[in-house]
Amino acid sequence: MISSSALLCAHHLKRRASSEIWRSLLWRWSQLSRLAALSAAAITVFGGLQSKAAQQPGAACIWALGDSLTGGYQAELAKILPDRRVIGGGLAAQNSTQIAARTGAVLTRVSVADDSIPASGNVRVTAIAPPLISSAAKTGEIEGSLAGRAGKLTWDAGDSYFFTPTPDENSTPAPPHSVFTPNTSEARDCVLILWAGHNSIPAVARILADADAILAPYLRRHGHFLVIGLLNGEQEMIGAAGFRLKMQVSETLAQRYGPNYIDIRRYLIERGLQDLNLVADSADQENIANGVVPHRLRQDVIHLNDDGNRLVARYLAAAIKDRQW
């Protein structure tokens, strides 16, 4: 039997997600004067976003894209939405530019030994920027194409990159700084959940430019996406430089992507403990007063614990369902 507390939590999440829809409508109204100044093409892209999206069937998959905070909730989201395939794209310690590069929104330039890709076998990468799969995991791989040749880029614990091409009869020239294009076809029609920028502070302009680059294709094709505001750590309390910078990023994202913006920080601070039937202790109260997520929802100064990640996953699932995606 479902407990009354669980029903209350589910009701709150649905009501909260619904309130975001009303907020998004008000946001869109407030933007009419700004939209009028845009080109006709831009008005079509932004103004048609909600109506077009409402006509599309719910996506069968979700692309959870970001850093370690994304890595925390993505498994929980898969449990809550077993009918959806959740593509886990959370890589710890990645900055916003690395995350953008994994989508192809930022170009990755690669140089290889002897400026040539062999007919078969791998070739050592001598330079790569940005290092799109470097992370706290110490190893990684990503499929794509280099200098037009399909294959796989890998990164090992020795901090070395290699490119292994699909076998061919001939070698392929690869001039210095050739473009590596990641293969994102698997995630193209998924609902995107973007949560990036925590490891790029204080580069506010860079974070916003990366987010814009990632989301631009979704705006053009009226794709479904959510973008989450940043979390501040325990030392980034109200008034601290880190707090101001992260709030600047979040506020700008809210202004640019209002209908699709998720203020998860506010939810965790204002309702997180209550939705778990927990009463704030003195440390929680101090955190809340300082504008920080309560300590009982965190495992360290910023990363969420199991309870915190479940709350995030439930909130995002409710937001997706409420939008009928």
N, C-alpha and C positions, 0 to 999 in steps of 0.2 A: 504494500500500500504506500502511495506517495504521501509523505508527511505534509502537514500544513505549512511548515517553514519552506519546504521545497516549492510548493505551489506559490507561496508569497514571493519567493525569489524569482520564479519564472514569470509571475505577473509583473513584477517590477521591471525585469529586463525588457519585457515586451512593451510596457508602458514607456520606459525610457527610450527604447528605439523608436516608438511612435512619436514621442516628443521631438526627436531629432528630425523627423519628417516635417513636422510643423515648423521647426526652426529653419529647416532648409527652404521651405516655401517663403518664409519671411525674408531669409537671406536673398533668395532669388529676386524678390520684389525690390529689395534695396539696391540690387545691382542693375536694375533696368536702365537707369541713367548712364551708368558706365558702359553697359553693353551697347547702348545707342551710339556710342562714339567709336565702336569697333567696326571693322569691315564687315560686309555682308557675310563673307565666308566664316569669319570668326563667330558671328552671331549664330550662324547655323550650327557650328560645332558645340558652343556652350549652351545656347538656348534650347537645343533639341535633345540634350542629354537625358533628362528625366523621362520625357514622353516616349522617346525611342526605346529606352531601357525597359520601360514598363511593358512594351509590346513583345520583348524577347523572352523566350522560355528560360527557366533557371539553368544556370551552367552546371554541368556534371562534375566540375572540378573547381578547386580553390587553390590559388598560388599564394602561399604565405611567404612573403619576401622581406628580408631584413637582416638584422644582426642577431645577437644572442637573445634579446628579448623576444624576438619572433621564434627562435629555437625553443624557447620555454613553453609557448602556448600551442605550437602547431600540432603536437601529438594529442593534446586534449581536444582540440577542434575536430580532429579526425574521429575521436570517440563520440563526440556529441552529434556529428553529422555523418553517420556511417554510410549514408547513401551517396556521399560526395567523395571524390578522390582528392585528398589534400596533398599538394606538392610542397614538401618542406624546403623552403629556401632561406632558412635562417642560419647564417654563418657568424659565429662569435668573433668579435673584435674587428669586423669589417666596417669600413667607413662608407659614406653614402656614394662616393665615386666608384668604389669596388662593386657595390650593389648595383649601381646603374650600369656598369660594364657587363655584369652578368646577364642583363636584359638586352644588351646591344644598344642601349640608349647613349652610352659613352663609348667611343671607339677605343679598342684595345690594340696597341701597336706592339708587334712581336718581331724580333730578329732571331734567326737560327744559325747554327754552325754552317759555314761554307755557303750561306745564302741559298740553300737548296733543300727541298723536301725529298727524301729518297722514295723510290718506288714502293718499298716496304720497310718495316722496322721503324724505330723512332729516331728523332733528331733532337739534339740538345738545344734548348732555348737560351740564347746568350743575353737577351734583354727583353723585358716586358713591362709595359706601362698602360694602365694600372695593373698591378698583380691581382687579377680578378678572382682567383680562388684561394689566395693566401688567407689564412684565418687561424684562430686558436686551435682548430682541429689538427693542424700540422700536415695533413694530406688532403688532397681533393682532386676532382676531375670534372671536366665539362666538355660536352660534344660541340662541335662547330666546324668551321672551315677557316683555313689559313691560306692566304694568297689564292683563294678559290678552290683549295683542295680540302675535301672533307676528311675529318678525323677527330681525334680526341686530345685535348690539352690536359696534362696531369702535373701535379705538384706533390713533391715528397717531403719527408721529414728533414731532409738535408737542405731544404729551401731551394731545390732545383726544379725547374720546369722542363717538360719534354712534350713534343708533339708527335703523336703516332697517327700517321695518315691511313686512310682506307687504301689497301694495296692497289697498285696500278702498274701498268707496263713500264711507265717512264717516271723519272724524277720530275719535280716541279720547281721552277725558279721561285725563290722567295726573297725579294730584295729587302734590305734592312728596313725595319719599321713597317712591315706588311701588316695589313689589318686582319685580326682574328675576329670572326663573326660567330657568336654563340648561337646554337640551335635552340630556339625557344618555341618551336612549333607545338610541342607537347602542352604548353601552358597558354597558348595564344587565346583560346576561347574561355579560359577560366576566369572566375572572379578573382581579381587581384586585391590582396591586402598588403599595403606598403607601410612599413614601420622602420624608418631609416634616419640616421643622422646623429645618434648618440655618440658615436666615436669620431665625429667630425667637428664638434665644438672646439674652438670658437668660430669656425668658418661658416657663418650663417648663410652668406650669399652662395657658397658652394653647395651647401645642403639643399637650398631652395632650387638652385639651377638643376641639380641632379634629380630632385623630385619632379620638377617640371618636365625634364627630358624623359623620365620613365613613364609619366602619365599622359604625355602628349598623344601617343598612339591610341590610348583608350578614349580620349576626348574626340579624336578624329573619327573613330569608328563607333562611337557611342557604346564603348565597352563598360562592363561593370567593374567598379573598383571602390575600395575604401582606403583612405590614408589616415594614419593614426598620429596624433600629436606626441611629442617627446615626453619621457619621464625624467624628472630631476632626481638626483641622488640625495642621500641623507645630508651631505655637506653642502648641497646646492639649495639651501633654504631660501625663503623669501628675502629678497634684498641682496643675495649673493650674485656675483657676476655670472656664474654658470646658470643660475635660475633665470636671470634676465635674458640671457642669450637663448636658452631653450624655449622660454615663453615667446620670444620674438619669432622663432621658427614656427612654433605651434600656432600662434595667432595669425601669421601670414598664410600658413596652410589652410586655416579655417576660412580666411577671407577669400582665398583663391578657389577652394574646393568645397565650400560650405555644405552642399547637399551630400557630399561623400566623405566629410571629415568626421573622425571619431575622437572625442575628448576622453580617452580612457583614463588619463590621470585624474581628472575631476571625478569620474565615476568611482574609481578605487578609493579616493580620499573621502568622498562624501557618503558613499553607500556600500563600499566593499565589506566592511566588518558587519554591518547590519544584515546584508544578504547572506552572511554566513552564521547569523544568529550569535555574533560575538559582541560583547560590550567592550568599548575602548578602555584599555588600562592607561595608567599615567604616561607610559612611554608612547602609546598610540596617540593620546591627546596632545602630547608635545609635538609629535610628528605632524599631526593634522594642523595644529596652530602654525607650524613652520612651512606649511604648504607641501609636505612630503607624504608619500604613501605610507600608511601605518606599518610599523615594523613587523607585525604579525602576518603581513602579506608578502614580506620580503625574506630572502635568504641571505642577503648582504646589503650593502648600501644602496643598491639600485635594482638588482635582479629579483624577480618575483619567485616566491616559493610555490609549492604545488597548489595551495589554496588560491594564491594570486593568479597563477596561470589558468586555473579552472574558471575563475571569475572573468578573466579576459576572453577566454574561449567562448563561454556562455554569452557574454555580451556581444561578441562579434557574430556568433551564430544567430542570435536574436535580430541583430541589425540586418543580416543577409536575408533571413526569412521574412522580416517585416517589409523589406523592399521587394519581396517575391522574386528574388534572383535564384 
